[in-house]
Amino acid sequence: MSNLITRGVRTHGDSHAKRFADVRTFTEQLAEPLSAEDQTVQSMADASPTKWHLAHTTWFFETFVLAPHARGYRKFDPVYEYLFNSYYEAVGPRHPRPQRGMITRPGAAEIMAYRRHVSDAMTELLESGNNAIDAVVELGLHHEQQHQELILMDAKHLLSLNPLKPAYRAAIVAAQKSTALAWRDFEGGLCEIGHDGQGFAFDNEGPRHRVWLEPFALASRPVSCAEYLAFIEDGGYQRPEFWLSAGWDCVNQRGWTAPLYWEKHSAGWQVFTLSGVQPLDPSLPVCHVSGFEAAAFAKWAGKRLPREAEWEIAARAGAVDDIGIVWEWTASPYVAYPGYREPDGAIGEYNGKFMANQMVLRGGCSATPEGHMRSTYRNFFPPDGRWMFGGIRLAEDLR
């Protein structure tokens, strides 16, 4: 599935220095449509300013590659270690996440100077042929690609709160429209899931292990806006029988009546997109629903959400369509696989420490860089999160 917003960074056959330059350049291209003011503001505690993303991905390479491996390297500004550390306790104290929007200084121009300083030093180190840094550089590149998607997620949320509803970018290729719904049957049985060790994977994608699956069926495509609209019109947000208790609390406490960015006007439903406000297209996959909304829709439809093992088996077999348009909520909690061990040191804080109170999403979305999606990828968010590009694929048991 070709990506709809971001272009990919191909890795095979490229030198490490070229790959590094490609990823870094593309991150900066994503920031270009945003003003310095846009890049500074934080729209909510879960989001981060674009400027912070630009700095944090730079801090990662400075902290985990240059400082320990580049002889004579001098940090751009030692205080940045405090400002742009995200959650690495082993590295030291950090600025509180909900207050990242208060970092008006350094400004956007200074952050770009910081990026140039680190990128130049990284390029020199990469061209030196130091193979000891390969693994952490690879991790850093995939980490930056994660932040490329976060830049779009967070910028969209920010711009949606502006009363002018400005577009991030006027011309974005439309998402692929939904096809006719079909069901794909799977026998289940004893299966293996998890990364097989070939190519890059985050530590939480392994180890590969066996799971037992009962026979199941998976929808051939994600749920469309038209299908979700039928749920709304049938009183889905007013009927507690479809909702998990915590989800029903969210509906009532937060006033949910539709997916995030949907607004009903006299002329019909409109949706805020990265291209600005657009009429709702009923044929597109529904997006920006929480895990609670996904589960409620599935129950209303007489189905369920897939377990992540079911999703992975189906995706690996090439038996489901339209993967990579929206992240797809699963019914699986984000926990460690059997035999999982966190890597040593600060890098070990990358994934394992978040294995509580979150649900797994699979696939990818229109904002995910090409080359960053694979069948074993385990994205995770709390079930009330809606600003990520989350959608729904239905499953059912076969008896």
C-alpha positions in Angstrom: 0.0 0.0 0.0 1.6 3.3 -1.1 1.8 5.9 1.6 -0.6 8.9 1.3 1.2 11.7 3.1 4.8 10.7 3.7 7.3 9.2 1.2 9.4 6.3 2.3 13.0 6.0 3.1 14.4 3.0 1.4 17.1 1.2 3.2 18.4 -1.6 1.0 21.6 -0.7 -0.8 21.9 2.7 0.8 24.9 3.7 2.8 24.3 4.4 6.5 25.2 8.1 5.9 22.7 8.4 3.1 19.9 6.7 5.0 20.6 9.0 7.9 20.5 12.1 5.7 17.2 10.9 4.0 15.4 10.4 7.3 16.6 13.6 8.8 15.8 15.7 5.8 12.3 14.3 5.5 11.5 15.1 9.2 12.4 18.7 8.4 10.3 18.7 5.3 7.3 17.6 7.4 7.9 20.7 9.6 8.2 23.2 6.7 4.4 23.9 6.2 4.2 24.9 9.9 5.1 28.4 11.1 7.5 29.0 14.0 4.4 29.7 16.1 2.7 26.5 15.0 5.9 24.6 15.9 6.0 26.0 19.4 2.4 25.4 20.7 1.4 22.2 22.6 -2.3 21.4 22.1 -2.7 18.9 25.0 -0.6 17.0 27.4 -0.4 13.9 25.2 0.9 15.9 22.2 4.2 17.6 21.7 5.2 20.7 19.7 6.8 20.1 16.3 9.9 22.0 17.5 10.2 19.5 20.4 10.0 16.6 18.0 12.7 18.1 15.9 14.9 18.6 19.0 14.2 15.3 20.7 15.1 13.1 17.7 18.3 15.1 17.5 18.9 14.6 21.2 18.6 10.9 20.7 21.5 10.7 18.3 23.6 13.1 20.4 23.0 11.2 23.6 23.2 7.6 22.5 25.6 7.8 19.5 27.8 10.9 19.5 28.5 11.3 23.2 29.7 7.8 23.7 31.3 7.1 20.3 32.5 10.3 18.6 35.9 11.3 20.0 36.1 15.0 20.8 32.4 15.6 20.3 31.1 18.7 22.1 27.4 19.0 22.9 25.6 21.9 21.2 24.2 23.0 24.5 24.3 20.9 27.7 20.9 22.2 28.9 19.3 20.5 25.9 19.8 17.2 27.8 17.2 18.4 30.3 14.8 20.1 27.8 14.6 17.3 25.2 14.9 14.0 27.1 11.5 12.3 26.8 11.3 9.6 29.4 14.7 8.1 29.9 15.2 8.0 33.6 18.7 6.6 33.3 19.8 9.6 31.4 18.7 12.1 34.1 15.9 14.6 34.9 13.8 16.2 32.2 11.3 18.9 31.5 7.7 17.8 32.3 5.9 16.5 29.3 2.7 18.6 29.8 4.8 21.7 29.8 6.8 21.2 26.5 4.8 24.0 24.9 6.3 26.4 27.5 9.8 26.0 25.9 9.5 29.1 23.7 13.3 29.4 23.9 15.3 28.0 22.2 13.4 29.1 19.1 12.7 27.2 15.9 15.8 28.6 14.2 18.1 27.5 17.1 16.6 24.0 17.0 17.4 23.8 13.3 21.0 24.9 14.1 21.1 22.1 16.7 19.9 19.6 14.1 22.6 20.7 11.6 25.3 20.5 14.4 24.3 16.9 15.3 23.7 15.8 11.7 27.1 17.0 10.6 28.8 15.2 13.4 26.7 12.0 12.8 27.6 12.1 9.1 31.3 12.3 9.9 31.0 9.4 12.3 29.0 7.3 9.9 31.5 7.8 7.1 34.3 6.7 9.4 33.1 3.1 9.2 32.5 2.6 13.0 30.4 -0.6 12.9 29.9 -0.5 16.7 27.2 2.1 16.3 25.2 0.3 13.6 22.5 -1.1 15.9 21.8 2.1 17.9 21.8 4.2 14.7 19.3 1.8 13.1 17.1 2.2 16.3 17.5 6.0 16.1 16.4 6.1 12.5 13.2 4.1 13.2 12.7 6.2 16.3 12.8 9.3 14.2 10.4 7.8 11.7 8.0 7.3 14.6 8.3 11.0 15.4 7.6 11.8 11.7 4.1 10.3 12.2 3.8 12.0 15.6 4.5 15.4 14.0 1.5 14.9 11.7 -0.7 13.6 14.5 0.1 16.4 16.9 0.0 19.2 14.2 -3.4 18.0 13.1 -4.7 18.2 16.6 -3.2 21.6 17.1 -4.6 23.1 13.9 -8.0 21.6 14.6 -8.3 23.8 17.7 -7.5 27.0 15.7 -10.9 28.7 15.0 -9.7 29.3 11.4 -9.3 25.5 10.9 -6.2 26.0 8.7 -4.9 23.3 6.5 -1.5 21.7 7.2 -1.0 21.3 3.5 -3.5 22.1 0.8 -2.8 19.2 -1.6 -2.7 15.8 0.0 -3.6 12.7 -2.0 -6.9 11.3 -0.9 -7.0 8.1 1.0 -8.0 4.9 -0.7 -11.7 4.4 -0.7 -13.3 1.3 0.8 -14.1 -1.7 -1.3 -16.9 -4.3 -0.9 -16.7 -6.0 2.5 -15.8 -9.7 2.5 -14.8 -12.1 5.2 -11.7 -14.3 5.3 -11.8 -17.5 7.3 -8.8 -18.9 9.2 -8.4 -22.4 10.7 -6.4 -21.2 13.7 -4.5 -23.9 15.5 -0.9 -23.7 16.8 0.8 -20.7 15.2 4.0 -18.7 15.6 3.9 -14.9 15.9 6.5 -12.3 16.6 9.6 -11.1 14.7 11.8 -13.8 13.2 15.0 -11.9 13.5 15.3 -11.0 9.8 15.7 -7.2 9.4 14.9 -4.5 12.0 12.3 -4.8 14.7 11.7 -3.0 18.0 12.4 -5.2 21.1 8.7 -5.5 21.9 8.1 -7.4 18.6 9.8 -10.5 20.0 10.7 -13.1 20.8 8.9 -15.2 18.3 6.6 -17.7 20.1 3.7 -20.1 19.7 0.1 -19.2 20.3 -3.1 -21.3 20.0 -5.9 -19.7 17.9 -9.4 -20.9 17.6 -11.0 -20.7 14.1 -11.8 -17.1 13.3 -12.7 -14.8 10.4 -11.4 -11.3 9.7 -13.0 -8.6 7.6 -11.2 -7.9 4.3 -11.0 -4.2 5.0 -11.4 -1.6 7.7 -14.8 -0.2 8.7 -16.0 2.7 6.5 -17.3 6.1 7.5 -20.7 5.1 6.1 -20.8 2.0 8.4 -19.7 4.0 11.4 -22.3 6.7 10.6 -25.0 4.0 10.8 -23.8 3.2 14.3 -24.1 6.9 15.2 -27.6 7.2 13.7 -28.7 4.1 15.6 -28.0 5.9 18.8 -24.6 4.2 19.4 -23.3 7.0 21.6 -26.5 7.0 23.7 -26.8 3.2 24.3 -24.6 2.0 27.2 -25.2 -1.7 26.3 -22.5 -1.4 23.6 -19.8 0.2 25.8 -17.2 -1.0 28.2 -17.7 0.8 31.5 -14.6 3.0 31.2 -15.7 3.8 27.6 -19.2 4.8 28.7 -17.6 7.1 31.3 -15.6 8.8 28.5 -18.7 9.2 26.4 -20.5 11.0 29.2 -17.6 12.9 30.8 -16.1 14.1 27.5 -19.2 14.5 25.5 -18.3 12.1 22.7 -21.0 12.0 19.9 -18.8 11.1 16.9 -15.1 10.4 16.0 -12.6 13.1 16.7 -12.6 15.8 14.0 -16.2 15.0 12.9 -18.7 17.9 13.1 -22.4 17.9 12.1 -23.6 21.0 10.2 -26.9 21.8 8.5 -25.4 20.6 5.2 -24.2 17.3 6.7 -21.2 15.9 8.4 -17.8 17.6 7.9 -14.4 16.3 8.9 -11.2 18.2 9.8 -8.3 16.8 7.8 -4.7 17.7 7.2 -6.1 19.5 4.1 -8.6 21.4 6.2 -12.3 20.9 6.6 -13.8 18.5 4.1 -17.3 17.0 3.6 -17.4 13.5 5.1 -16.7 10.9 2.5 -18.7 7.8 3.5 -16.5 5.5 1.4 -13.3 6.2 3.3 -12.2 4.2 6.4 -13.4 5.7 9.6 -10.4 7.3 11.5 -9.7 8.9 14.8 -11.8 6.6 16.9 -10.6 5.4 20.3 -10.3 1.8 21.4 -13.5 2.2 23.4 -15.4 3.4 20.3 -13.9 0.6 18.2 -15.1 -2.0 20.7 -18.5 -0.4 21.0 -19.0 -0.4 17.2 -17.9 -4.0 17.0 -20.4 -5.0 19.6 -23.2 -3.0 17.9 -22.3 -4.8 14.6 -22.5 -8.2 16.3 -18.7 -8.8 15.9 -15.6 -8.2 17.9 -12.1 -6.7 17.5 -9.3 -9.0 16.4 -6.7 -10.3 18.8 -3.3 -9.2 17.8 -2.2 -12.7 17.0 -5.1 -13.2 14.7 -4.3 -9.9 13.0 -0.7 -10.9 12.5 -1.4 -14.3 11.1 -3.9 -12.9 8.6 -1.6 -10.0 7.5 1.4 -12.3 7.1 -0.6 -14.6 4.9 -1.6 -11.6 2.7 -5.2 -12.4 3.3 -6.6 -9.0 4.3 -6.7 -5.8 2.3 -6.1 -2.1 2.8 -3.5 -2.4 5.5 -1.7 0.8 6.2 -4.6 3.3 5.8 -5.5 3.5 9.5 -4.0 1.9 12.5 -6.3 -1.0 13.6 -7.3 -1.4 17.2 -7.1 -4.9 18.6 -8.6 -6.5 21.7 -5.1 -7.3 23.0 -3.6 -5.5 25.9 0.0 -4.3 25.4 2.0 -6.8 27.5 5.4 -8.5 27.1 5.6 -11.6 24.9 6.8 -14.8 26.7 10.5 -14.7 27.2 10.8 -10.9 26.6 13.7 -9.2 28.2 14.3 -5.4 28.1 17.7 -4.4 26.6 20.3 -3.2 29.1 20.8 0.5 29.9 18.7 3.5 29.0 17.7 2.0 25.7 15.9 -0.6 27.6 13.3 2.0 28.6 12.2 2.4 25.0 9.2 0.0 25.1 9.0 -2.3 28.1 8.2 0.3 30.8 4.9 1.2 29.0 3.4 -2.3 29.2 0.4 -1.4 31.3 -3.0 0.1 30.7 -2.5 0.3 26.9 -4.0 -1.6 23.9 -2.2 -2.8 20.8 -2.9 -1.4 17.4 -1.6 -3.1 14.2 -0.7 -2.2 10.6 0.1 1.4 10.0 -1.7 4.5 8.6 -1.5 7.2 5.9 1.0 9.1 8.0 3.3 6.1 8.6 6.6 6.3 6.6 7.0 3.6 4.0 9.4 1.0 5.1 8.3 1.5 8.7 5.3 -1.0 8.5 5.6 -4.7 9.0 3.2 -7.5 10.2 4.9 -7.8 13.6 4.8 -4.1 14.4 3.1 -3.4 17.8 1.8 0.1 18.2 0.2 0.9 21.5 -2.0 3.6 23.0 -4.4 4.0 25.9 -7.9 2.9 24.9 -9.3 6.5 25.2 -6.8 7.9 22.8 -8.3 9.4 19.6 -5.7 11.7 18.1 -3.7 8.9 16.5 -5.0 7.7 13.1 -6.9 4.8 14.6 -9.6 2.8 12.8 -11.4 -0.5 13.0 -11.2 -4.0 11.4 -13.8 -6.5 12.6 -13.4 -10.1 13.5 -15.7 -12.9 14.5 -15.4 -16.5 15.9 -16.0 -19.5 13.7 -17.7 -22.3 15.5 
